[in-house]
């Protein structure tokens, strides 16, 4: 039974690490800035007062256009499709304040590009790329567990979270590229999906939970980033020297939802499969929704694997898209198109800081609870019984 508990220990660490989506950059042409582990994931915490450092890398390429749910195959045939590349690296520092309360600070670094043939008749050879990189929007988050993971004997728990997004990323990035006809190379504002920041203060609403069933753990999470600010900086193509832009970008809300299961393969390896949805709503939760945006949603099937040993854990997840929907523009209802990635690659490394914990695997508070439950079910002595037994042994 103790072996079973040992096998289960990494399971919830895999739940929390799986698919930690770093900042991350835009979803194709849909603007989606996520923040790991603040969106649908939790850093692996264990003891009160412990610190955890998590690094998450994410990369994707979006070059398939959709108008609503209809794939725009003519763009591929004509060679006029956009290529949107997104890369990010995010560092997250976590601290376990109490058995029920954990705190996180997240710092993303973004590198992205967006390119379209200019002129379009020139095909892929005429593609003009616009690039941006730099610090993204820093976020902070606090999470509170419904039950104390160290004392409850329940096989499920919920976490409620709230946090703040700071407008630290540049939302006025520019590059030198031509106009739509392939002429007049000049410094212009880059596409909204390439901007490292969105220019607005935001707040995060977060809910996640789990249910353990032997080797299998079911989990779910929902995170919404609300941006009350209406509009930001000038939209793509506006000259950097222009005093009055012809149009401006929105500062949109974003959301991520995940649900799935993990299964412990060995005491160090956990496999996972999840359903994942990421998107930008047509209208924001608070405030107006003017300015340019590409609202829409993509759904994925997300396989993953996590390996943990001592105070270290590594996970790899590859969400594969199966549903793509570009919503109509807010207010006008006009149709637009967006590119979506066919798949996303996510890699995460986590380490618990402080003294050497090499004899104890990195895990979440919930995993600690799971271990304690298994030990109690096995009829192992409680702490008081263990002390009494030690005292008797000394008197012999």
C-alpha positions in Angstrom: 0.0 0.0 0.0 2.9 2.3 0.7 4.2 1.6 -2.8 0.8 2.6 -4.2 0.9 5.9 -2.3 4.4 6.5 -3.6 3.2 5.9 -7.2 0.3 8.4 -6.6 2.5 11.2 -5.2 3.5 12.7 -8.6 0.0 12.5 -10.1 -1.3 15.9 -9.0 2.1 17.5 -9.7 1.4 16.3 -13.3 -2.1 17.8 -13.1 -0.7 21.2 -12.1 2.3 21.1 -14.4 0.6 19.7 -17.4 0.2 22.2 -20.1 1.4 25.2 -18.1 1.0 27.6 -20.9 3.5 30.3 -20.3 2.5 33.8 -20.9 2.0 32.9 -23.7 2.0 34.7 -26.8 -0.8 35.1 -29.3 -2.8 32.1 -30.6 -2.2 32.5 -34.3 -3.8 35.8 -35.2 -6.1 35.6 -32.2 -4.6 37.6 -29.4 -4.2 35.3 -26.4 -1.7 36.1 -23.7 -1.6 33.4 -21.1 0.5 33.2 -18.0 1.9 30.0 -16.6 1.3 28.8 -14.1 -1.5 31.3 -13.5 -3.7 30.0 -16.3 -5.1 26.6 -15.5 -2.1 25.3 -13.6 -0.4 25.5 -10.2 3.2 25.3 -9.4 4.2 22.2 -7.4 4.1 23.3 -3.7 4.6 21.1 -0.7 5.6 22.5 2.7 4.6 25.8 4.3 7.4 28.3 3.6 8.7 26.4 0.5 9.6 28.2 -2.7 9.2 26.8 -6.2 10.7 28.1 -9.5 9.0 27.1 -12.7 10.2 27.7 -16.3 7.8 27.2 -19.2 8.5 27.4 -22.9 5.9 27.5 -25.5 6.1 27.6 -29.3 3.6 27.5 -32.1 3.1 28.4 -35.8 -0.3 29.5 -37.2 -0.8 29.6 -40.9 -4.3 28.2 -41.5 -7.1 30.7 -41.9 -10.6 30.3 -40.6 -13.7 32.5 -41.1 -16.1 31.3 -38.4 -15.5 27.5 -38.6 -14.9 27.5 -42.3 -11.3 26.9 -43.4 -10.2 29.4 -46.0 -8.5 27.0 -48.3 -8.3 29.6 -51.1 -5.6 31.5 -49.0 -3.5 28.3 -49.1 -4.0 27.8 -52.9 -3.2 31.4 -53.7 -0.3 31.6 -51.3 -1.7 34.6 -49.5 -1.8 33.1 -46.1 -0.4 34.7 -42.9 2.4 33.0 -41.0 2.3 33.8 -37.3 5.1 32.4 -35.1 4.9 32.6 -31.3 7.7 31.8 -28.8 7.8 32.5 -25.1 9.7 31.7 -22.0 8.1 32.3 -18.7 9.6 32.2 -15.2 7.3 31.7 -12.2 8.1 32.0 -8.6 5.7 30.3 -6.1 5.5 30.5 -2.4 3.4 28.3 0.0 2.2 30.9 2.6 0.0 28.5 4.6 -1.3 25.0 4.0 -4.2 26.5 2.1 -2.8 29.6 0.6 -0.2 29.8 -2.2 1.3 32.9 -4.0 2.7 33.3 -7.5 4.6 35.9 -9.5 5.0 35.4 -13.2 7.5 37.1 -15.6 7.2 36.3 -19.3 9.6 37.0 -22.2 8.1 37.1 -25.7 9.4 36.7 -29.2 6.9 36.7 -32.1 6.5 37.5 -35.8 3.6 38.0 -38.2 4.0 38.0 -42.0 1.9 38.4 -45.1 2.8 38.6 -48.8 3.1 42.2 -49.8 1.8 42.6 -52.4 -0.5 39.5 -52.0 0.0 38.7 -55.7 3.6 38.1 -55.0 2.9 34.9 -53.1 5.1 33.5 -50.2 8.3 34.9 -51.8 7.0 38.4 -51.1 6.2 37.8 -47.5 7.0 40.8 -45.3 7.6 39.8 -41.7 7.1 42.1 -38.7 8.8 41.1 -35.5 8.7 42.1 -31.8 10.3 40.8 -28.6 10.7 41.7 -25.0 9.2 41.6 -21.5 5.6 40.6 -21.5 2.9 41.5 -18.9 3.8 40.5 -15.4 1.1 38.8 -13.3 0.6 37.9 -9.7 -1.9 35.4 -8.2 -3.1 34.1 -4.9 -4.9 30.7 -4.6 -6.8 29.4 -1.6 -7.8 25.7 -1.2 -11.3 24.9 0.1 -9.9 22.2 2.4 -6.5 22.0 4.1 -4.6 19.5 2.0 -2.5 18.5 5.0 -5.4 17.5 7.3 -8.4 16.6 5.1 -9.1 13.0 4.2 -11.2 13.9 1.2 -10.1 12.7 -2.2 -11.1 16.0 -3.8 -10.4 19.7 -3.4 -11.1 23.0 -5.0 -8.9 26.1 -5.3 -10.1 29.6 -5.8 -7.7 32.2 -7.2 -7.5 35.9 -7.9 -4.7 38.1 -9.2 -3.5 41.2 -11.0 -1.9 41.7 -14.5 0.5 44.6 -14.7 0.9 46.5 -18.0 4.7 45.9 -18.1 4.9 44.6 -21.7 5.4 46.9 -24.6 2.1 47.4 -26.6 3.7 50.0 -28.9 6.3 47.8 -30.7 7.2 48.8 -34.2 9.2 47.3 -37.1 10.2 48.3 -40.6 8.1 46.7 -43.3 6.3 47.8 -46.5 2.6 48.7 -47.0 0.1 46.3 -48.5 1.4 46.9 -52.0 4.9 46.0 -51.1 6.1 49.7 -51.3 7.3 52.4 -48.9 9.4 50.5 -46.3 8.9 52.4 -43.1 8.6 52.0 -39.4 5.1 50.9 -38.5 3.2 49.4 -35.6 3.3 45.6 -35.7 0.3 43.3 -35.5 -1.7 43.0 -32.3 -0.7 39.3 -31.9 3.0 40.2 -31.9 2.9 43.0 -29.3 4.6 41.7 -26.0 1.9 43.5 -23.9 -1.6 44.8 -24.3 -1.3 48.1 -22.4 -3.9 47.5 -19.8 -4.2 46.6 -16.1 -6.2 43.4 -15.7 -7.4 41.0 -13.0 -7.5 37.3 -13.0 -10.4 35.0 -11.9 -9.3 31.4 -11.4 -11.0 28.1 -10.3 -9.6 24.6 -10.4 -10.2 21.3 -8.7 -9.3 17.6 -8.7 -10.7 14.2 -7.7 -8.3 11.3 -7.1 -9.4 7.7 -7.8 -6.6 5.3 -7.1 -4.0 5.8 -9.8 -6.2 8.1 -11.8 -6.8 11.7 -11.0 -9.5 13.8 -12.7 -9.0 17.6 -12.9 -10.5 20.7 -14.3 -9.7 24.4 -14.4 -11.0 27.7 -15.7 -9.2 31.0 -15.8 -10.5 34.4 -17.1 -8.3 37.4 -17.6 -10.5 40.5 -17.4 -9.2 43.7 -19.0 -11.4 46.7 -18.2 -9.5 49.1 -20.5 -11.3 49.7 -23.8 -8.6 50.5 -26.4 -4.8 50.6 -26.5 -2.2 51.7 -29.1 -2.3 52.1 -32.9 -3.2 49.0 -35.0 -0.9 47.2 -37.4 0.3 49.2 -40.4 0.0 52.7 -38.9 3.1 54.7 -39.3 5.1 55.2 -36.1 5.4 58.9 -37.0 1.7 59.4 -37.4 0.1 61.7 -34.8 -3.4 60.4 -35.3 -3.7 56.6 -36.1 -6.4 55.5 -38.5 -7.4 52.7 -36.1 -6.5 51.3 -32.7 -6.2 47.9 -31.0 -8.6 46.7 -28.3 -7.5 45.5 -24.9 -9.4 42.2 -24.8 -10.3 39.7 -22.2 -8.9 36.1 -22.6 -9.8 32.7 -21.2 -8.4 29.2 -20.8 -10.3 26.1 -19.8 -9.0 22.6 -19.2 -10.4 19.2 -18.1 -8.8 15.8 -18.1 -7.2 12.9 -16.2 -3.7 11.8 -15.2 -2.6 8.2 -14.5 0.5 7.2 -12.6 2.6 4.9 -14.8 5.4 4.5 -12.2 6.5 6.3 -9.1 8.2 8.9 -11.3 6.2 9.0 -14.5 2.7 10.3 -15.0 0.8 10.4 -18.3 -2.1 12.8 -18.9 -4.8 13.6 -21.4 -6.9 16.8 -21.4 -9.4 18.8 -23.3 -8.3 22.4 -23.7 -10.0 25.5 -24.9 -8.3 28.9 -25.3 -9.9 32.1 -26.7 -10.7 35.7 -26.9 -14.4 36.7 -26.3 -16.4 38.8 -28.6 -17.2 41.2 -25.8 -15.3 41.9 -22.6 -16.7 41.1 -19.1 -16.3 44.7 -18.0 -16.1 47.9 -20.0 -16.5 48.5 -23.7 -15.0 46.4 -26.4 -14.0 48.9 -29.2 -10.9 48.7 -31.2 -9.4 46.0 -33.4 -9.6 42.4 -32.1 -9.8 38.9 -33.5 -12.3 37.2 -31.2 -12.5 33.4 -31.4 -11.8 30.1 -29.8 -9.6 27.0 -30.4 -10.2 23.6 -28.8 -7.5 21.0 -28.4 -6.8 17.4 -27.3 -3.7 17.7 -25.1 -1.6 14.6 -24.3 1.3 15.0 -21.9 3.8 13.3 -19.7 5.5 14.4 -16.5 8.7 13.0 -15.0 9.6 13.9 -11.4 12.5 12.9 -9.2 13.5 14.5 -5.9 12.8 18.2 -6.0 12.8 18.4 -9.8 9.9 17.8 -12.3 9.8 18.0 -16.1 6.7 17.9 -18.3 6.0 18.0 -22.0 2.6 18.7 -23.5 1.4 18.9 -27.1 -2.1 20.3 -27.5 -3.4 19.3 -30.9 -6.2 21.6 -32.3 -9.4 20.1 -33.6 -12.0 22.9 -33.5 -11.3 26.5 -34.8 -13.8 29.3 -34.8 -13.2 33.0 -35.6 -16.1 34.9 -34.0 -17.8 37.9 -35.7 -16.4 41.3 -34.7 -18.0 43.1 -31.8 -20.7 45.8 -32.4 -20.5 45.6 -36.3 -21.0 41.8 -36.6 -18.8 41.8 -39.6 -16.9 38.6 -40.4 -13.1 38.4 -40.4 -10.6 35.6 -40.5 -7.8 34.5 -38.3 -5.0 31.9 -38.5 -4.8 29.2 -35.9 -2.0 26.8 -35.0 -2.6 23.1 -35.7 -0.6 22.2 -32.5 1.3 23.8 -29.7 4.5 22.6 -28.0 4.8 23.2 -24.3 7.7 22.2 -22.0 7.9 22.9 -18.3 10.7 22.5 -15.7 10.0 23.0 -12.0 12.4 22.9 -9.0 11.7 23.3 -5.3 14.2 25.7 -3.8 16.0 25.5 -0.5 17.6 22.5 1.3 18.1 19.2 -0.5 14.8 17.3 -0.9 16.2 14.6 -3.1 14.7 11.8 -1.0 11.2 13.3 -1.4 9.6 13.8 -4.8 8.3 17.2 -5.8 4.5 17.3 -5.4 1.5 19.5 -4.7 -0.2 19.9 -1.4 -3.1 17.8 -2.9 -0.6 15.0 -3.6 0.5 15.1 0.0 -3.1 14.7 1.0 -3.4 11.8 -1.4 -0.3 10.1 0.1 -1.7 10.6 3.7 -5.0 9.1 2.7 -3.4 6.1 1.2 -1.3 5.5 4.4 -4.3 5.8 6.6 -6.3 3.4 4.4 -3.4 0.9 4.8 -3.8 1.0 8.6 -0.5 2.7 9.3 -0.1 4.2 12.8 -1.1 7.8 13.3 1.5 10.2 14.7 0.5 9.7 18.4 0.5 5.9 18.0 4.0 6.1 16.5 5.3 8.2 19.4 3.8 5.8 21.9 5.5 2.9 20.2 8.9 4.7 20.2 8.6 5.4 23.9 7.9 1.7 24.6 10.9 0.7 22.6 13.1 2.9 24.6 11.9 1.4 27.9 12.7 -2.1 26.9 
